[in-house]
Amino acid sequence: MGGQAVMEGVMMRGANSWAVAVRTPEDDIELEVHDAPRWAERYARIPLVRGVMMLAESLSLGFKALAWSANRQVPEEERLSKSAMGGTIAVALTIFTGLFILLPAFGARGVNRWVPLEGFWLHAAEGALRLALFIGYLLLIGRLRDVKRVFQYHGAEHKSIAAYEKGVELTPESAQRFTTEHVRCGTNFLLTVMVITIVVYAFVGRPDWPLLIASRVLLIPLIAGLAYEVIRFAARHMDSRVVRVLMRPGLALQQLTTREPTLDQLEVAIASLRAVMTAEQLAEVEARANEKLIDNQR
């Protein structure tokens, strides 16, 4: 199971379907369910490539869910068209690339004029600038009311998945007691990406500006593929003390992208989660509730 927070709700993806549930202005839960895309599965056995394709598939679903959730919060006549939403996303991706990929590269060259840096240390400075920009960005937007609510739904997504994976009753009250951290979180992925950029870009050296810009953009798929493999390995070996220590910074960074959710928000996340479960998974979840009912009657 996996998912993401959206406007006043949560998108979840299961084995065969994906769903997005939102809390409407009328305080109802509105839910939409679709079959999950399968095109990334054909690359599942190819290291690096599978990470890039899974990321592309996840971004596609995420943008669709975000657009749908945003339109549920406004009257029909004010809703964005697909072309308008596509343009907004394109602008956002362009700004992201410029701010977090290119600007740190320029900044590191500027720092190099004052503090001579060579080889690995120049790329380490670029990575440090990239991380500082990212943390500063999260701290800044985290002060906005609407973003805080998205971060709460992000926490609700993590808690509801944790409740399901830990085998407890799937209710807002039982999910509330879990942490908002999760090793498969996109925040953890982004931090891993930033660390890997230091190593990958070190092999490029210090080319002229045109090649520098091209390398920073064209190597993004390779970096994303490597980050996916690292997260995939870590998720399967969290019982290892070494892996837990290495993943600790990424989990700690989630404190900036998650907030403690309310029970109402957990209710929305659980509605989305249940909507993507198979019949066998739903039966197993229902069995947990029956077991608790029997225990309470004893």
Salt bridges, closest charged atoms under 4 A:
GLU8 OE2 - ARG149 NE 2.54
ASP27 OD1 - ARG23 NH1 3.83
GLU30 OE2 - ARG72 NE 3.53
GLU32 OE2 - HIS34 NE2 2.74
GLU41 OE2 - ARG38 NH2 2.71
GLU57 OE2 - ARG13 NH1 2.43
GLU118 OE1 - ARG206 NH1 3.55
GLU126 OE1 - ARG109 NH1 3.60
GLU126 OE2 - ARG130 NH2 2.77
GLU126 OE2 - ARG216 NE 2.90
ASP146 OD1 - ARG145 NH1 3.55
GLU165 OE1 - HIS182 NE2 3.11
GLU165 OE2 - ARG184 NH2 2.80
GLU169 OE1 - LYS292 NZ 3.19
GLU181 OE2 - ARG248 NH2 2.81
GLU229 OE2 - ARG50 NE 2.79
GLU260 OE1 - LYS159 NZ 3.14
GLU267 OE1 - ARG23 NH2 3.13
GLU284 OE1 - ARG288 NH2 2.87
GLU286 OE2 - ARG274 NH2 2.36
ASP295 OD1 - ARG298 NH1 3.44
